[in-house]
Amino acid sequence: MVTTYDRAFSPTDHDAISANMLWLGTWRNQERAYFYKEDERRASIIRRKQTADASK
């Protein structure tokens, strides 16, 4: 996973990633294969870490 962070960690947040940043697939023969077609369509979208503050 490659991403950028405004703040990866805080005193109360110890995880560098959130669920929106994950995708399921394989890397074989120098190629990425996604399990879900939606992940493949969204692969070029930068997915930033979601925090509890983002829901406000």
PyMOL Python script that loads the backbone (N, CA, C, O; Angstrom):
from pymol import cmd

cmd.read_pdbstr("""\
ATOM      1  N   MET A   1       0.845  -1.165   0.000  1.00  0.00           N
ATOM      2  CA  MET A   1       0.000   0.000   0.000  1.00  0.00           C
ATOM      3  C   MET A   1       0.893   1.231   0.000  1.00  0.00           C
ATOM      4  O   MET A   1       1.863   1.318   0.752  1.00  0.00           O
ATOM      5  N   VAL A   2       0.550   2.159  -0.843  1.00  0.00           N
ATOM      6  CA  VAL A   2       1.249   3.431  -0.899  1.00  0.00           C
ATOM      7  C   VAL A   2       0.216   4.524  -0.706  1.00  0.00           C
ATOM      8  O   VAL A   2      -0.818   4.537  -1.375  1.00  0.00           O
ATOM      9  N   THR A   3       0.493   5.430   0.199  1.00  0.00           N
ATOM     10  CA  THR A   3      -0.460   6.511   0.460  1.00  0.00           C
ATOM     11  C   THR A   3       0.269   7.701   1.053  1.00  0.00           C
ATOM     12  O   THR A   3       1.473   7.638   1.299  1.00  0.00           O
ATOM     13  N   THR A   4      -0.437   8.757   1.278  1.00  0.00           N
ATOM     14  CA  THR A   4       0.090   9.927   1.969  1.00  0.00           C
ATOM     15  C   THR A   4      -0.776  10.176   3.190  1.00  0.00           C
ATOM     16  O   THR A   4      -1.938   9.773   3.234  1.00  0.00           O
ATOM     17  N   TYR A   5      -0.207  10.836   4.168  1.00  0.00           N
ATOM     18  CA  TYR A   5      -0.920  11.079   5.412  1.00  0.00           C
ATOM     19  C   TYR A   5      -0.828  12.542   5.799  1.00  0.00           C
ATOM     20  O   TYR A   5       0.206  13.180   5.606  1.00  0.00           O
ATOM     21  N   ASP A   6      -1.903  13.066   6.340  1.00  0.00           N
ATOM     22  CA  ASP A   6      -1.827  14.344   7.032  1.00  0.00           C
ATOM     23  C   ASP A   6      -1.253  14.077   8.418  1.00  0.00           C
ATOM     24  O   ASP A   6      -0.325  14.750   8.867  1.00  0.00           O
ATOM     25  N   ARG A   7      -1.830  13.079   9.082  1.00  0.00           N
ATOM     26  CA  ARG A   7      -1.324  12.588  10.369  1.00  0.00           C
ATOM     27  C   ARG A   7      -1.606  11.093  10.428  1.00  0.00           C
ATOM     28  O   ARG A   7      -2.754  10.679  10.590  1.00  0.00           O
ATOM     29  N   ALA A   8      -0.587  10.307  10.298  1.00  0.00           N
ATOM     30  CA  ALA A   8      -0.794   8.844  10.320  1.00  0.00           C
ATOM     31  C   ALA A   8      -1.186   8.351  11.707  1.00  0.00           C
ATOM     32  O   ALA A   8      -1.982   7.419  11.830  1.00  0.00           O
ATOM     33  N   PHE A   9      -0.647   8.954  12.735  1.00  0.00           N
ATOM     34  CA  PHE A   9      -0.879   8.521  14.116  1.00  0.00           C
ATOM     35  C   PHE A   9      -1.191   9.721  14.991  1.00  0.00           C
ATOM     36  O   PHE A   9      -0.873  10.861  14.651  1.00  0.00           O
ATOM     37  N   SER A  10      -1.818   9.442  16.119  1.00  0.00           N
ATOM     38  CA  SER A  10      -2.059  10.461  17.142  1.00  0.00           C
ATOM     39  C   SER A  10      -1.992   9.761  18.492  1.00  0.00           C
ATOM     40  O   SER A  10      -1.850   8.539  18.543  1.00  0.00           O
ATOM     41  N   PRO A  11      -2.089  10.501  19.570  1.00  0.00           N
ATOM     42  CA  PRO A  11      -2.051   9.845  20.886  1.00  0.00           C
ATOM     43  C   PRO A  11      -3.164   8.811  21.081  1.00  0.00           C
ATOM     44  O   PRO A  11      -3.000   7.875  21.864  1.00  0.00           O
ATOM     45  N   THR A  12      -4.298   8.967  20.378  1.00  0.00           N
ATOM     46  CA  THR A  12      -5.410   8.021  20.535  1.00  0.00           C
ATOM     47  C   THR A  12      -5.621   7.128  19.319  1.00  0.00           C
ATOM     48  O   THR A  12      -6.421   6.194  19.381  1.00  0.00           O
ATOM     49  N   ASP A  13      -4.928   7.388  18.223  1.00  0.00           N
ATOM     50  CA  ASP A  13      -5.089   6.615  16.986  1.00  0.00           C
ATOM     51  C   ASP A  13      -3.752   5.969  16.637  1.00  0.00           C
ATOM     52  O   ASP A  13      -2.801   6.654  16.262  1.00  0.00           O
ATOM     53  N   HIS A  14      -3.688   4.658  16.761  1.00  0.00           N
ATOM     54  CA  HIS A  14      -2.430   3.945  16.589  1.00  0.00           C
ATOM     55  C   HIS A  14      -2.373   3.133  15.293  1.00  0.00           C
ATOM     56  O   HIS A  14      -1.451   2.338  15.111  1.00  0.00           O
ATOM     57  N   ASP A  15      -3.331   3.314  14.399  1.00  0.00           N
ATOM     58  CA  ASP A  15      -3.367   2.580  13.136  1.00  0.00           C
ATOM     59  C   ASP A  15      -3.022   3.519  11.983  1.00  0.00           C
ATOM     60  O   ASP A  15      -3.520   4.643  11.920  1.00  0.00           O
ATOM     61  N   ALA A  16      -2.178   3.059  11.080  1.00  0.00           N
ATOM     62  CA  ALA A  16      -1.776   3.888   9.946  1.00  0.00           C
ATOM     63  C   ALA A  16      -2.753   3.796   8.784  1.00  0.00           C
ATOM     64  O   ALA A  16      -2.708   4.621   7.872  1.00  0.00           O
ATOM     65  N   ILE A  17      -3.633   2.803   8.804  1.00  0.00           N
ATOM     66  CA  ILE A  17      -4.580   2.617   7.700  1.00  0.00           C
ATOM     67  C   ILE A  17      -5.997   2.501   8.240  1.00  0.00           C
ATOM     68  O   ILE A  17      -6.202   2.245   9.427  1.00  0.00           O
ATOM     69  N   SER A  18      -6.970   2.692   7.358  1.00  0.00           N
ATOM     70  CA  SER A  18      -8.369   2.468   7.715  1.00  0.00           C
ATOM     71  C   SER A  18      -8.990   1.564   6.643  1.00  0.00           C
ATOM     72  O   SER A  18      -8.392   1.351   5.588  1.00  0.00           O
ATOM     73  N   ALA A  19     -10.154   1.049   6.906  1.00  0.00           N
ATOM     74  CA  ALA A  19     -10.772   0.040   6.036  1.00  0.00           C
ATOM     75  C   ALA A  19     -10.966   0.510   4.601  1.00  0.00           C
ATOM     76  O   ALA A  19     -10.918  -0.306   3.681  1.00  0.00           O
ATOM     77  N   ASN A  20     -11.184   1.800   4.385  1.00  0.00           N
ATOM     78  CA  ASN A  20     -11.388   2.296   3.019  1.00  0.00           C
ATOM     79  C   ASN A  20     -10.127   2.219   2.168  1.00  0.00           C
ATOM     80  O   ASN A  20     -10.199   2.387   0.950  1.00  0.00           O
ATOM     81  N   MET A  21      -8.977   1.971   2.780  1.00  0.00           N
ATOM     82  CA  MET A  21      -7.709   1.944   2.054  1.00  0.00           C
ATOM     83  C   MET A  21      -7.326   0.542   1.573  1.00  0.00           C
ATOM     84  O   MET A  21      -6.348   0.388   0.841  1.00  0.00           O
ATOM     85  N   LEU A  22      -8.066  -0.454   1.966  1.00  0.00           N
ATOM     86  CA  LEU A  22      -7.700  -1.841   1.673  1.00  0.00           C
ATOM     87  C   LEU A  22      -8.364  -2.355   0.411  1.00  0.00           C
ATOM     88  O   LEU A  22      -9.458  -1.922   0.049  1.00  0.00           O
ATOM     89  N   TRP A  23      -7.695  -3.278  -0.253  1.00  0.00           N
ATOM     90  CA  TRP A  23      -8.293  -4.007  -1.370  1.00  0.00           C
ATOM     91  C   TRP A  23      -7.810  -5.442  -1.285  1.00  0.00           C
ATOM     92  O   TRP A  23      -6.759  -5.719  -0.708  1.00  0.00           O
ATOM     93  N   LEU A  24      -8.577  -6.348  -1.857  1.00  0.00           N
ATOM     94  CA  LEU A  24      -8.271  -7.766  -1.811  1.00  0.00           C
ATOM     95  C   LEU A  24      -7.867  -8.226  -3.201  1.00  0.00           C
ATOM     96  O   LEU A  24      -8.580  -7.992  -4.177  1.00  0.00           O
ATOM     97  N   GLY A  25      -6.736  -8.872  -3.281  1.00  0.00           N
ATOM     98  CA  GLY A  25      -6.280  -9.363  -4.574  1.00  0.00           C
ATOM     99  C   GLY A  25      -4.959 -10.089  -4.457  1.00  0.00           C
ATOM    100  O   GLY A  25      -4.518 -10.441  -3.363  1.00  0.00           O
ATOM    101  N   THR A  26      -4.337 -10.306  -5.599  1.00  0.00           N
ATOM    102  CA  THR A  26      -3.060 -11.021  -5.641  1.00  0.00           C
ATOM    103  C   THR A  26      -2.066 -10.247  -6.505  1.00  0.00           C
ATOM    104  O   THR A  26      -2.450  -9.429  -7.341  1.00  0.00           O
ATOM    105  N   TRP A  27      -0.808 -10.518  -6.289  1.00  0.00           N
ATOM    106  CA  TRP A  27       0.267  -9.983  -7.117  1.00  0.00           C
ATOM    107  C   TRP A  27       1.011 -11.205  -7.659  1.00  0.00           C
ATOM    108  O   TRP A  27       1.654 -11.941  -6.910  1.00  0.00           O
ATOM    109  N   ARG A  28       0.911 -11.404  -8.970  1.00  0.00           N
ATOM    110  CA  ARG A  28       1.502 -12.584  -9.585  1.00  0.00           C
ATOM    111  C   ARG A  28       2.057 -12.213 -10.952  1.00  0.00           C
ATOM    112  O   ARG A  28       1.398 -11.508 -11.716  1.00  0.00           O
ATOM    113  N   ASN A  29       3.243 -12.673 -11.262  1.00  0.00           N
ATOM    114  CA  ASN A  29       3.867 -12.409 -12.567  1.00  0.00           C
ATOM    115  C   ASN A  29       3.883 -10.916 -12.910  1.00  0.00           C
ATOM    116  O   ASN A  29       3.578 -10.518 -14.035  1.00  0.00           O
ATOM    117  N   GLN A  30       4.242 -10.112 -11.926  1.00  0.00           N
ATOM    118  CA  GLN A  30       4.350  -8.658 -12.112  1.00  0.00           C
ATOM    119  C   GLN A  30       3.016  -7.980 -12.419  1.00  0.00           C
ATOM    120  O   GLN A  30       3.006  -6.883 -12.979  1.00  0.00           O
ATOM    121  N   GLU A  31       1.898  -8.600 -12.070  1.00  0.00           N
ATOM    122  CA  GLU A  31       0.584  -8.020 -12.328  1.00  0.00           C
ATOM    123  C   GLU A  31      -0.296  -8.102 -11.084  1.00  0.00           C
ATOM    124  O   GLU A  31      -0.247  -9.067 -10.321  1.00  0.00           O
ATOM    125  N   ARG A  32      -1.093  -7.069 -10.909  1.00  0.00           N
ATOM    126  CA  ARG A  32      -2.078  -7.019  -9.839  1.00  0.00           C
ATOM    127  C   ARG A  32      -3.382  -7.601 -10.348  1.00  0.00           C
ATOM    128  O   ARG A  32      -3.805  -7.293 -11.462  1.00  0.00           O
ATOM    129  N   ALA A  33      -4.015  -8.430  -9.555  1.00  0.00           N
ATOM    130  CA  ALA A  33      -5.338  -8.963  -9.885  1.00  0.00           C
ATOM    131  C   ALA A  33      -6.241  -8.682  -8.682  1.00  0.00           C
ATOM    132  O   ALA A  33      -5.943  -9.109  -7.567  1.00  0.00           O
ATOM    133  N   TYR A  34      -7.329  -7.974  -8.906  1.00  0.00           N
ATOM    134  CA  TYR A  34      -8.257  -7.615  -7.834  1.00  0.00           C
ATOM    135  C   TYR A  34      -9.342  -8.669  -7.707  1.00  0.00           C
ATOM    136  O   TYR A  34      -9.800  -9.230  -8.703  1.00  0.00           O
ATOM    137  N   PHE A  35      -9.746  -8.929  -6.483  1.00  0.00           N
ATOM    138  CA  PHE A  35     -10.823  -9.878  -6.236  1.00  0.00           C
ATOM    139  C   PHE A  35     -12.175  -9.253  -6.580  1.00  0.00           C
ATOM    140  O   PHE A  35     -13.051  -9.915  -7.137  1.00  0.00           O
ATOM    141  N   TYR A  36     -12.335  -7.971  -6.242  1.00  0.00           N
ATOM    142  CA  TYR A  36     -13.588  -7.271  -6.507  1.00  0.00           C
ATOM    143  C   TYR A  36     -13.399  -6.277  -7.648  1.00  0.00           C
ATOM    144  O   TYR A  36     -12.439  -5.506  -7.641  1.00  0.00           O
ATOM    145  N   LYS A  37     -14.289  -6.285  -8.614  1.00  0.00           N
ATOM    146  CA  LYS A  37     -14.208  -5.373  -9.757  1.00  0.00           C
ATOM    147  C   LYS A  37     -14.253  -3.910  -9.307  1.00  0.00           C
ATOM    148  O   LYS A  37     -13.596  -3.060  -9.909  1.00  0.00           O
ATOM    149  N   GLU A  38     -15.016  -3.612  -8.263  1.00  0.00           N
ATOM    150  CA  GLU A  38     -15.086  -2.241  -7.753  1.00  0.00           C
ATOM    151  C   GLU A  38     -13.709  -1.747  -7.312  1.00  0.00           C
ATOM    152  O   GLU A  38     -13.365  -0.591  -7.559  1.00  0.00           O
ATOM    153  N   ASP A  39     -12.924  -2.593  -6.671  1.00  0.00           N
ATOM    154  CA  ASP A  39     -11.562  -2.212  -6.283  1.00  0.00           C
ATOM    155  C   ASP A  39     -10.713  -1.909  -7.506  1.00  0.00           C
ATOM    156  O   ASP A  39      -9.917  -0.970  -7.494  1.00  0.00           O
ATOM    157  N   GLU A  40     -10.875  -2.686  -8.548  1.00  0.00           N
ATOM    158  CA  GLU A  40     -10.117  -2.456  -9.780  1.00  0.00           C
ATOM    159  C   GLU A  40     -10.487  -1.107 -10.399  1.00  0.00           C
ATOM    160  O   GLU A  40      -9.613  -0.375 -10.862  1.00  0.00           O
ATOM    161  N   ARG A  41     -11.772  -0.781 -10.408  1.00  0.00           N
ATOM    162  CA  ARG A  41     -12.218   0.500 -10.975  1.00  0.00           C
ATOM    163  C   ARG A  41     -11.706   1.683 -10.158  1.00  0.00           C
ATOM    164  O   ARG A  41     -11.453   2.755 -10.707  1.00  0.00           O
ATOM    165  N   ARG A  42     -11.556   1.491  -8.859  1.00  0.00           N
ATOM    166  CA  ARG A  42     -11.147   2.578  -7.970  1.00  0.00           C
ATOM    167  C   ARG A  42      -9.654   2.577  -7.673  1.00  0.00           C
ATOM    168  O   ARG A  42      -9.204   3.335  -6.813  1.00  0.00           O
ATOM    169  N   ALA A  43      -8.879   1.755  -8.355  1.00  0.00           N
ATOM    170  CA  ALA A  43      -7.464   1.583  -8.035  1.00  0.00           C
ATOM    171  C   ALA A  43      -6.654   2.866  -8.159  1.00  0.00           C
ATOM    172  O   ALA A  43      -5.700   3.065  -7.407  1.00  0.00           O
ATOM    173  N   SER A  44      -7.012   3.724  -9.080  1.00  0.00           N
ATOM    174  CA  SER A  44      -6.213   4.943  -9.282  1.00  0.00           C
ATOM    175  C   SER A  44      -6.643   6.095  -8.374  1.00  0.00           C
ATOM    176  O   SER A  44      -6.033   7.163  -8.407  1.00  0.00           O
ATOM    177  N   ILE A  45      -7.673   5.896  -7.574  1.00  0.00           N
ATOM    178  CA  ILE A  45      -8.147   6.923  -6.648  1.00  0.00           C
ATOM    179  C   ILE A  45      -7.282   6.904  -5.394  1.00  0.00           C
ATOM    180  O   ILE A  45      -7.041   5.848  -4.810  1.00  0.00           O
ATOM    181  N   ILE A  46      -6.826   8.061  -4.994  1.00  0.00           N
ATOM    182  CA  ILE A  46      -6.056   8.149  -3.749  1.00  0.00           C
ATOM    183  C   ILE A  46      -7.020   7.985  -2.590  1.00  0.00           C
ATOM    184  O   ILE A  46      -7.988   8.735  -2.462  1.00  0.00           O
ATOM    185  N   ARG A  47      -6.752   7.015  -1.761  1.00  0.00           N
ATOM    186  CA  ARG A  47      -7.627   6.741  -0.617  1.00  0.00           C
ATOM    187  C   ARG A  47      -6.934   7.227   0.643  1.00  0.00           C
ATOM    188  O   ARG A  47      -5.931   6.656   1.072  1.00  0.00           O
ATOM    189  N   ARG A  48      -7.460   8.259   1.219  1.00  0.00           N
ATOM    190  CA  ARG A  48      -6.881   8.813   2.437  1.00  0.00           C
ATOM    191  C   ARG A  48      -7.501   8.154   3.657  1.00  0.00           C
ATOM    192  O   ARG A  48      -8.640   7.688   3.635  1.00  0.00           O
ATOM    193  N   LYS A  49      -6.726   8.133   4.700  1.00  0.00           N
ATOM    194  CA  LYS A  49      -7.157   7.524   5.950  1.00  0.00           C
ATOM    195  C   LYS A  49      -8.407   8.222   6.477  1.00  0.00           C
ATOM    196  O   LYS A  49      -8.454   9.449   6.554  1.00  0.00           O
ATOM    197  N   GLN A  50      -9.414   7.435   6.837  1.00  0.00           N
ATOM    198  CA  GLN A  50     -10.620   7.971   7.455  1.00  0.00           C
ATOM    199  C   GLN A  50     -10.423   7.971   8.974  1.00  0.00           C
ATOM    200  O   GLN A  50      -9.972   6.985   9.556  1.00  0.00           O
ATOM    201  N   THR A  51     -10.762   9.070   9.585  1.00  0.00           N
ATOM    202  CA  THR A  51     -10.641   9.166  11.043  1.00  0.00           C
ATOM    203  C   THR A  51     -12.011   9.397  11.637  1.00  0.00           C
ATOM    204  O   THR A  51     -12.972   9.701  10.930  1.00  0.00           O
ATOM    205  N   ALA A  52     -12.086   9.248  12.932  1.00  0.00           N
ATOM    206  CA  ALA A  52     -13.362   9.484  13.623  1.00  0.00           C
ATOM    207  C   ALA A  52     -13.790  10.938  13.441  1.00  0.00           C
ATOM    208  O   ALA A  52     -14.986  11.226  13.391  1.00  0.00           O
ATOM    209  N   ASP A  53     -12.837  11.849  13.341  1.00  0.00           N
ATOM    210  CA  ASP A  53     -13.149  13.270  13.154  1.00  0.00           C
ATOM    211  C   ASP A  53     -13.790  13.515  11.781  1.00  0.00           C
ATOM    212  O   ASP A  53     -14.549  14.472  11.628  1.00  0.00           O
ATOM    213  N   ALA A  54     -13.503  12.678  10.788  1.00  0.00           N
ATOM    214  CA  ALA A  54     -14.036  12.873   9.434  1.00  0.00           C
ATOM    215  C   ALA A  54     -15.537  12.656   9.391  1.00  0.00           C
ATOM    216  O   ALA A  54     -16.202  13.160   8.486  1.00  0.00           O
ATOM    217  N   SER A  55     -16.085  11.921  10.342  1.00  0.00           N
ATOM    218  CA  SER A  55     -17.516  11.643  10.340  1.00  0.00           C
ATOM    219  C   SER A  55     -18.348  12.808  10.895  1.00  0.00           C
ATOM    220  O   SER A  55     -19.576  12.792  10.806  1.00  0.00           O
ATOM    221  N   LYS A  56     -17.683  13.805  11.460  1.00  0.00           N
ATOM    222  CA  LYS A  56     -18.408  14.956  12.036  1.00  0.00           C
ATOM    223  C   LYS A  56     -18.749  15.979  11.008  1.00  0.00           C
ATOM    224  O   LYS A  56     -19.355  17.001  11.331  1.00  0.00           O
TER     225      LYS A  56
END
""", "prot")
cmd.dss("prot")
cmd.show_as("cartoon", "prot")
cmd.util.cbc("prot")
cmd.orient("prot")
